[in-house]
Amino acid sequence: MSPKENFKRFLPESVYIDFDHQEELLELLYQNSWIPASDKIVSVEKPGEGNMNFVLRVKTNSTSIVIKQSRPWVEKYPQIPAPENRIAVEATFYQEISNDNFFHRYCPAIIGFDKKNYVLALEDLGEATDCTFVYKKNSTLEDKDLESLVGFISHLHNSSIGYRKTFPENAELKILNHTHIFKYPFQEDNGFTLDAIQPGLQAASIPYKKNSILKENIVPLGDVYLQTHQTLIHGDFYPGSWLRGKTGIKIIDPEFSHFGRAEFDLGVMMAHLKMAQVESRALTNVLELYGRPQGFDNQLFCGFCGVEIMRRIIGLAQLPFDLNLKEKSALLELARQLIITKKETPLFK
């Protein structure tokens, strides 16, 4: 029985929100004083594609807010169990950055957090689309958008917000992420048939799954990821966490945030820009604009970048790439070079 089936069968005392039970949802909003007592729900809609959590937009007589709930499974992949308290990490992240005016232009304000029900209420950022459109050919991010993105993580990685000893370790979610980034994609028989994604992809993946030198270089990268370090990172800094609206770029979904290595955020960002076939000029600008914090390790950055490319092509967390098999194979080889040589050069080929 999947975690989702089990949860539905043995409902906990916490409230389980959805689109069909608006009376219970309204009561939850009242109890937390997130809306005026005189308000009624006008509409409930899905604001976008959520991966980890259940998300909805609630419009009332006087306001519009976004409600997120974490459940004991990954929302997009209900067969995968996930720590239910991950939403508390996201709430803490928003609380930590709320005193820094720089972040007000990028992140939604936190309205409230219901710890018992694992529900987070956030400012509605309005009509916006995530940036996964960038994976489509002939689509790209404007220079000003890239500047906003790199400006955000530069400020985050160099700021003194948060305190490592009081910020949640996020250990359970890091372990889950570690499995799907550093281990699962490189298992020869992991039960996931890549040919269902694209014919020939399974065969293209085998040389990398059998490459012992490659996997020996991936293990220490995973070990570093699991450790606690000095920098507050977003933890999932890719186009699905970037929104583009009328007022520019916004950043959401920091449930993977933790005190870790800045190289991970930058590596993930650059990996996705490369998979989106963003031109080399823009990649160079990102690296030049990024403010490296003290102790930044370029070899570690290259390794994280390579692993992210590989896991998105041959792992479970697939994305809407507009790439043929030849292009994916070239990216896999580029990723191998990044991991083995630990040099940036392959990024600009």
C-alpha positions as CSV (number, residue, x, y, z in Angstrom):
1,M,0.0,0.0,0.0
2,S,1.4,3.4,-1.0
3,P,1.9,6.2,1.7
4,K,-1.1,8.1,0.1
5,E,-3.4,5.1,0.3
6,N,-2.4,4.4,3.8
7,F,-2.9,8.0,4.8
8,K,-6.4,8.0,3.4
9,R,-7.2,4.9,5.2
10,F,-6.0,6.0,8.6
11,L,-6.5,9.7,8.7
12,P,-4.7,11.5,11.5
13,E,-6.3,14.0,13.7
14,S,-4.8,16.8,11.6
15,V,-7.1,18.4,8.9
16,Y,-6.6,17.1,5.4
17,I,-7.3,19.9,3.0
18,D,-8.5,19.5,-0.6
19,F,-10.6,21.2,-3.3
20,D,-13.8,19.3,-2.4
21,H,-14.2,20.1,1.3
22,Q,-14.4,23.9,1.4
23,E,-16.3,24.0,4.7
24,E,-13.3,22.3,6.5
25,L,-10.9,24.6,4.7
26,L,-12.9,27.7,5.7
27,E,-12.9,26.6,9.3
28,L,-9.1,26.1,9.2
29,L,-8.7,29.7,7.8
30,Y,-11.0,31.1,10.6
31,Q,-9.2,29.2,13.4
32,N,-5.9,30.5,12.4
33,S,-7.2,34.1,11.8
34,W,-5.8,34.1,8.3
35,I,-9.0,35.7,6.9
36,P,-11.6,38.0,8.5
37,A,-14.4,36.2,10.3
38,S,-16.9,37.7,7.9
39,D,-15.2,36.4,4.8
40,K,-16.5,33.5,2.7
41,I,-14.6,31.5,0.1
42,V,-15.3,32.8,-3.4
43,S,-13.1,30.3,-5.3
44,V,-10.4,27.7,-4.8
45,E,-7.9,26.9,-7.6
46,K,-4.6,25.3,-8.3
47,P,-2.0,28.1,-8.6
48,G,0.6,25.9,-10.4
49,E,2.2,22.5,-10.5
50,G,3.4,21.4,-7.1
51,N,6.0,18.7,-6.7
52,M,6.4,18.1,-2.9
53,N,3.3,19.6,-1.4
54,F,-0.4,20.1,-2.0
55,V,-1.0,23.7,-2.9
56,L,-4.1,25.8,-3.6
57,R,-5.1,29.4,-4.0
58,V,-8.0,30.6,-1.9
59,K,-9.9,33.7,-2.9
60,T,-12.3,35.2,-0.4
61,N,-14.5,38.4,-0.3
62,S,-11.5,40.5,0.7
63,T,-8.3,38.7,-0.1
64,S,-6.4,35.9,-1.9
65,I,-3.9,33.6,-0.2
66,V,-1.9,30.5,-1.0
67,I,-2.2,27.5,1.2
68,K,0.4,24.7,1.2
69,Q,0.1,21.4,3.1
70,S,2.8,18.8,3.4
71,R,1.7,15.2,3.6
72,P,3.6,11.9,4.3
73,W,4.3,11.5,0.6
74,V,5.7,13.4,-2.4
75,E,2.6,15.1,-4.0
76,K,3.8,14.5,-7.6
77,Y,5.0,10.9,-6.7
78,P,2.6,9.6,-4.1
79,Q,4.3,6.2,-4.0
80,I,7.3,7.9,-2.4
81,P,7.1,8.5,1.4
82,A,8.3,12.0,2.6
83,P,8.8,13.6,6.0
84,E,5.6,15.5,6.9
85,N,7.3,18.2,8.9
86,R,9.1,19.6,5.8
87,I,6.6,22.4,5.6
88,A,8.0,23.6,8.9
89,V,11.4,24.1,7.3
90,E,9.8,26.2,4.5
91,A,8.0,28.3,7.2
92,T,11.3,28.8,9.0
93,F,13.1,29.9,5.9
94,Y,10.5,32.6,5.1
95,Q,10.5,33.7,8.8
96,E,14.3,34.0,8.8
97,I,14.5,36.1,5.6
98,S,11.5,38.3,6.6
99,N,13.7,40.9,8.4
100,D,15.9,41.5,5.3
101,N,14.3,44.0,3.0
102,F,16.2,42.6,0.0
103,F,14.1,39.4,0.0
104,H,10.8,41.2,0.0
105,R,11.0,41.7,-3.7
106,Y,11.6,38.0,-4.3
107,C,9.7,35.9,-1.8
108,P,6.1,35.8,-0.6
109,A,5.4,37.1,2.9
110,I,4.4,34.4,5.4
111,I,0.9,34.9,6.7
112,G,0.9,32.1,9.2
113,F,1.9,28.5,10.0
114,D,-0.4,25.8,11.4
115,K,2.1,23.4,13.0
116,K,-0.5,20.8,14.0
117,N,-1.9,20.5,10.5
118,Y,1.3,21.1,8.5
119,V,-0.3,24.0,6.7
120,L,1.5,27.1,5.6
121,A,-0.4,30.3,4.5
122,L,1.5,32.6,2.2
123,E,1.0,35.9,0.4
124,D,-0.5,35.4,-3.1
125,L,2.1,36.6,-5.6
126,G,-0.6,36.9,-8.3
127,E,-0.6,35.6,-11.8
128,A,2.8,34.1,-12.6
129,T,4.2,31.1,-14.3
130,D,7.1,29.0,-13.2
131,C,10.2,29.1,-15.5
132,T,10.1,25.5,-16.7
133,F,9.2,27.0,-20.1
134,V,12.9,27.6,-20.5
135,Y,13.4,23.9,-21.3
136,K,11.5,24.4,-24.6
137,K,13.6,25.2,-27.7
138,N,13.6,28.8,-28.7
139,S,12.7,29.8,-25.1
140,T,15.0,31.5,-22.8
141,L,15.3,33.7,-19.7
142,E,16.0,37.4,-20.2
143,D,19.3,38.8,-19.0
144,K,17.4,40.8,-16.3
145,D,15.8,37.5,-15.0
146,L,19.1,35.7,-14.8
147,E,20.6,38.7,-13.0
148,S,17.7,38.6,-10.5
149,L,18.2,34.9,-9.9
150,V,21.9,35.1,-9.4
151,G,21.4,38.2,-7.3
152,F,19.1,36.3,-5.0
153,I,21.4,33.4,-4.3
154,S,24.4,35.7,-4.0
155,H,22.7,37.7,-1.3
156,L,21.3,34.5,0.4
157,H,24.7,32.8,0.5
158,N,26.6,35.9,1.7
159,S,24.0,37.1,4.3
160,S,24.1,36.5,8.0
161,I,20.4,35.7,8.3
162,G,19.5,32.6,10.3
163,Y,21.5,30.8,12.8
164,R,22.8,27.3,12.0
165,K,22.1,25.9,15.5
166,T,18.4,26.9,15.5
167,F,17.5,26.4,11.9
168,P,16.0,22.9,11.3
169,E,18.6,20.4,10.1
170,N,16.1,19.1,7.6
171,A,17.8,15.7,7.9
172,E,14.9,13.5,6.7
173,L,14.3,15.4,3.6
174,K,18.0,15.7,2.8
175,I,18.3,11.9,3.1
176,L,15.4,11.5,0.7
177,N,16.9,14.0,-1.7
178,H,20.3,12.3,-1.4
179,T,18.9,9.0,-2.5
180,H,17.3,10.5,-5.6
181,I,20.2,12.7,-6.5
182,F,23.3,10.7,-5.7
183,K,22.3,7.0,-5.5
184,Y,19.1,6.0,-7.3
185,P,19.9,7.3,-10.8
186,F,23.2,5.3,-10.8
187,Q,21.8,2.0,-9.8
188,E,21.8,-0.5,-12.7
189,D,18.5,-2.0,-11.8
190,N,16.4,0.6,-9.9
191,G,13.0,-0.5,-11.4
192,F,12.6,2.7,-13.4
193,T,12.5,2.1,-17.2
194,L,14.0,5.1,-18.9
195,D,12.7,3.9,-22.3
196,A,9.2,4.8,-21.1
197,I,10.5,8.4,-21.1
198,Q,12.4,8.2,-24.4
199,P,13.3,5.1,-26.5
200,G,17.0,4.4,-26.2
201,L,17.5,6.4,-23.0
202,Q,17.9,3.2,-21.0
203,A,20.8,2.0,-23.2
204,A,22.4,5.5,-23.1
205,S,22.4,5.4,-19.3
206,I,24.1,2.1,-18.9
207,P,27.7,3.2,-19.5
208,Y,27.4,5.7,-16.7
209,K,25.7,3.3,-14.3
210,K,28.5,0.9,-14.9
211,N,31.3,3.5,-14.6
212,S,33.0,2.7,-11.3
213,I,35.3,5.7,-11.4
214,L,32.3,8.0,-12.0
215,K,30.4,6.5,-9.1
216,E,33.5,6.7,-6.8
217,N,33.6,10.5,-7.5
218,I,29.8,10.9,-6.8
219,V,30.0,9.3,-3.3
220,P,32.0,12.1,-1.6
221,L,29.7,14.7,-3.2
222,G,26.7,13.0,-1.6
223,D,28.6,12.9,1.7
224,V,29.2,16.7,1.6
225,Y,25.5,17.3,0.8
226,L,24.4,15.4,3.9
227,Q,26.7,17.4,6.2
228,T,25.8,20.6,7.9
229,H,27.8,23.6,6.8
230,Q,27.8,27.4,7.3
231,T,25.6,28.7,4.5
232,L,21.8,28.9,4.3
233,I,20.9,27.6,0.9
234,H,17.6,27.3,-0.9
235,G,18.2,23.7,-1.7
236,D,16.1,23.3,-4.8
237,F,17.2,26.3,-7.0
238,Y,15.8,25.3,-10.4
239,P,13.2,26.7,-12.9
240,G,10.3,25.0,-11.0
241,S,11.1,27.2,-8.0
242,W,11.4,30.4,-10.1
243,L,8.3,32.3,-10.9
244,R,8.0,35.1,-13.5
245,G,5.2,37.6,-13.2
246,K,4.4,41.2,-13.9
247,T,6.8,42.4,-11.2
248,G,9.7,40.2,-12.2
249,I,11.3,37.0,-10.8
250,K,10.0,35.5,-7.6
251,I,11.5,32.5,-5.6
252,I,9.3,29.9,-4.0
253,D,9.4,26.3,-2.5
254,P,12.4,26.4,-0.1
255,E,11.3,23.2,1.7
256,F,14.8,21.7,0.9
257,S,16.6,24.7,2.6
258,H,19.2,24.0,5.1
259,F,22.7,25.1,6.2
260,G,24.8,23.5,3.6
261,R,27.2,24.4,0.7
262,A,26.6,27.3,-1.5
263,E,28.1,25.2,-4.3
264,F,25.0,23.1,-4.4
265,D,22.6,25.9,-5.2
266,L,24.9,27.3,-7.9
267,G,25.6,23.9,-9.3
268,V,21.9,23.1,-9.6
269,M,21.1,26.4,-11.2
270,M,23.9,26.1,-13.8
271,A,22.9,22.5,-14.5
272,H,19.4,23.5,-15.4
273,L,20.5,26.5,-17.5
274,K,22.8,24.1,-19.5
275,M,20.0,21.5,-19.9
276,A,17.8,24.4,-21.1
277,Q,20.4,25.1,-23.7
278,V,21.0,28.6,-22.5
279,E,23.8,30.2,-24.5
280,S,27.4,30.2,-23.2
281,R,27.4,34.0,-23.0
282,A,24.6,33.9,-20.4
283,L,26.3,31.1,-18.5
284,T,29.5,33.2,-18.3
285,N,27.5,36.2,-17.0
286,V,26.0,34.1,-14.3
287,L,29.3,32.9,-13.0
288,E,30.8,36.4,-13.2
289,L,27.9,38.0,-11.4
290,Y,27.7,35.4,-8.6
291,G,29.3,36.6,-5.4
292,R,31.2,33.6,-4.1
293,P,31.1,33.3,-0.3
294,Q,34.3,32.7,1.6
295,G,35.6,29.2,1.1
296,F,33.7,28.5,-2.2
297,D,35.0,25.4,-3.8
298,N,34.9,25.4,-7.6
299,Q,35.6,21.7,-7.9
300,L,32.6,21.0,-5.6
301,F,30.4,23.3,-7.7
302,C,31.4,21.4,-10.9
303,G,30.6,18.0,-9.2
304,F,27.2,19.1,-8.0
305,C,26.4,20.6,-11.4
306,G,27.3,17.3,-13.2
307,V,25.3,15.1,-10.8
308,E,22.3,17.3,-11.2
309,I,22.4,17.0,-15.0
310,M,22.7,13.3,-14.7
311,R,20.0,12.7,-12.2
312,R,17.5,14.9,-14.1
313,I,18.1,12.9,-17.3
314,I,18.4,9.3,-16.0
315,G,16.6,9.7,-12.6
316,L,13.0,9.6,-11.4
317,A,12.5,13.4,-11.2
318,Q,12.0,14.0,-14.9
319,L,11.3,17.4,-16.4
320,P,9.7,18.6,-19.7
321,F,12.9,18.7,-21.7
322,D,12.7,19.5,-25.4
323,L,15.8,17.3,-26.1
324,N,16.4,14.4,-28.4
325,L,18.4,11.3,-27.5
326,K,21.6,12.6,-29.0
327,E,21.3,15.9,-27.1
328,K,20.7,14.0,-23.8
329,S,23.6,11.7,-24.5
330,A,25.9,14.7,-25.0
331,L,24.7,16.2,-21.7
332,L,25.4,13.0,-19.9
333,E,28.9,13.0,-21.2
334,L,29.4,16.6,-20.3
335,A,28.2,15.8,-16.8
336,R,30.6,12.9,-16.5
337,Q,33.5,15.3,-17.4
338,L,32.3,17.9,-14.9
339,I,32.3,15.2,-12.1
340,I,35.6,13.6,-13.1
341,T,37.7,16.6,-14.2
342,K,36.1,19.0,-11.7
343,K,36.6,21.8,-14.2
344,E,34.1,24.3,-15.6
345,T,35.3,23.9,-19.2
346,P,32.6,21.4,-20.4
347,L,29.9,23.9,-19.5
348,F,30.9,26.2,-22.3
349,K,31.2,23.6,-25.1
